[in-house]
Amino acid sequence: MIRVLLADDQTLVRAGFRSILSDEDDLDVVGEAANGREAVSKACELRPDVVLMDIRMPELDGLEASRRIAADPRLSGTRVVILTTFDLDDYVYGALKAGASGFLVKDTEPAELIHAVRVVARGDALIAPSITRRLIAEFAGRVKRPAPGPQMNALTEREREVMELVAQGLSNDEIAARLVLSPATAKTHVSRIMTKLDVRDRAQLVVLAYEAGVITPGWLTP
């Protein structure tokens, strides 16, 4: 069962998401929060698998709330999905840097919302890969890239190749097909890369890949 916490200052939005998610046998909405501070408190109390986090909330915004959740070792198993709108694109890269595992447009279709929660819960891929890749590429391109550190240099040639594909939004199965590997082997490579680079999940790995110049925006597919 995937445990979900809803964090949004609009009661109707929370009610709508709860209605959609509660119809699924494998999803359980365990709590709601009306502001960022409450979201952090409820996350610590309930230990959800996924937090759907509005980016604009009173008391503490979704960005800072995500950062606090990601930094809390007690919540290492909790993933945050930022809820945003296209006019807030500037926040997305910062949200991923803060520890969010992905993002959704607030008017997303119900099926996409359900799929997103499941995907993030298993840590398999970023949300909405085509949009995520475009936004990360745009904002990572503005960041001054540091020289690759010793952790990056510790990656094998195969691991760098896998990292490039993760950064393009490919799932483990897609990476396996591209490199003619078994899905289990692809998953092992991804896990080892995240361990070597000390990153929380695939979203953080993507951000690091752009910042370190392992992949550049020009390599993206639409």
N, C-alpha and C positions, 0 to 999 in steps of 0.2 A: 504494500500500500504506500503510495506517495503522499506525504503530508505537506499541505500547502498553507502558507500564511498570506493573507491579503492585506496590503498596506496602501491605502488611498484615502484622501480626505473627503471624497465624495461617497456618501452612503449608497447612492444608486449604482455607482460603478462597482462597488464591492458586492452589492446584492446581485448584480448582473453576472459578475465573474463567479460568485458562489453558486448561482443557479446552473451555470454552464458546467462547472467542474464537478458539482455534486451528483450529476447524472451519470458520471463515469465510475465503474466499479473499482478501479484501481487508484482513484484520487479521493483524498479526504481533506476538506478545508477545516483545519484545526483551530483557526483563529483569525481575527481581523484587527487592524490598527488604523487609526485615523490621522496619525502624524508620524514623523520619522522617529521621534524619541520612543514612542509607544511601540513602533515596529522593532526597534532594537531590543526593548524590554521583552516583548512577546516572543521574539526569536530565541532569546536566552531561556525563557521559561518553557517554551513548547518544542524547541529543537526541530523545526520543520525541515523537510528536504529541500523545499523551494519557497522563496519569498517573491511574490509579485509586488514590486515596489514602484509606486508613482514617484516621479522625479521631483515634482513640485508639491511639497506639503509643509504645513506650519510647524513651528518649533524646531524641527530638524529636517532638512531636505533629504530627498532620496539618495543623493550622491554621498552625503556624509553618513547617512544611516547604513548604506551599503559598505562604505569604508570600515565602519566600526564592526559590522557583522563579519566581514572578511578577515579582519585583524584579530578576532576573538578565537583563540584556539579551541574553545568549547564548541564552536560552531563550524568546525572544519568540514562537517558533512552537509552544511547548508549552502545552497546556491541561490543567488539573487538574480532575478530577471527584472530589468528596469522597464517601466511603462513610459513611453514617450510619444511625442508627436513630431511630425517632420520639421516644424518650426523650432524644435529643440535639438536639432542635429548636433549643435556645438557641444552638447552635454554628453553625447554618446561615448566618445573616445575617453573622456574623463571618467565616465561611469565604469567602463571596462578596466581602466587603470586603477580605479578604486576597489576593484574586486568583483564587479558584477560579471555574471557568466554569459550575459547576452541581453537583448532588449526586444521589446515588442511595441509596435504601434498600437495605441490605445483602442483604435476602432478595428482591430484585427478580427477576422472571422472566427467563430467559435471553434471550428475544427483546427485552425492554426494555433489557437490558444492552448487547446488540449495537447496537441502535438508538441508544442514548445515546452510545456511543463514536463512532459515525459522525456524529451530529449535532454533537457538541462539536468533533470534528476539523475539520469544515467551518465552524464558527463560526456556524451558521445559527439556532440557537435555544437556549433554556435547556432543561435536563433537566426532565422531568415538569412542564410549565408550570402545571397547576392547583395542585399542591402548592407549587411554587416561588413562585408569585404570592401564595399565602396566607401563607407564611412570611415572605417579604420584606415584605409589607404589615404583618404583625404587628410585626416587629422594627424596621422603618424608622419605624413610627409612634411608637416610643419615642425616636427620635433627634431632638435639637433641630435643626431645619432652618436652615441659614445662609441669608442673603440671596443671591439668584442672583448669580453672579459675571459678569464681562465675557464669559467664554466662553459661558455660557448665553444671555446677551443677544445674542450674535452669531448665534444660530440664527434662521433665517427662520421665518415662520409655518408653512410646509409642513413644515419640519424638526422643529419642535416637535410637530406633528401626528403625524409618523412616529415620533418618540420616544415619544409616549404609547402608540402601538400596540405598539412593541417592548416597552415596560414591561408591557403586558398579556399578553406571551408570544406574540404573533403572529409567524409566520415571514415572510420576504420575500414569498412567494407570497400569503399571507393579507393582508398589508399592501397589496399591489398590487391585490387584488380589492376590498378595502374602499375604497380611494381611487381606484379605476378608473385604475390605472397599469400599465405593463408591469413584470414582475418585475425586469428589468434596471434600470429607473428606481428602483424601490423599493430595490434593493440599493445603487445609487449614493447615494441619500439617506442610508441607514444608514451607509455608509462615510464620507460627508462629516461626518455628525454625530459619529461616533467620532473622526475626525481633529480637528474643531473643539474637542471636549471633552477630547481627549487621554486616551481610555479604551482599555483593552486589548481588550475584546470586548463582546459583547451583555450578558453578565452584569453587567459593570461599569456599562454604560449603564443597565441597569434599576435598580441600586442608586442611581446618581446621580439618576435620574428621580424616585425616591421622596424622596430626601434634599432635593432642590431644590424639591419641591412641584409638579413638572410633572404628576405624577399622584398621586392619593391612594388609600388602601386602599379607600374606598367605591366607587371606579369599577370594581373588579374583578368579573369574572364567576366563578361557581363552576366 
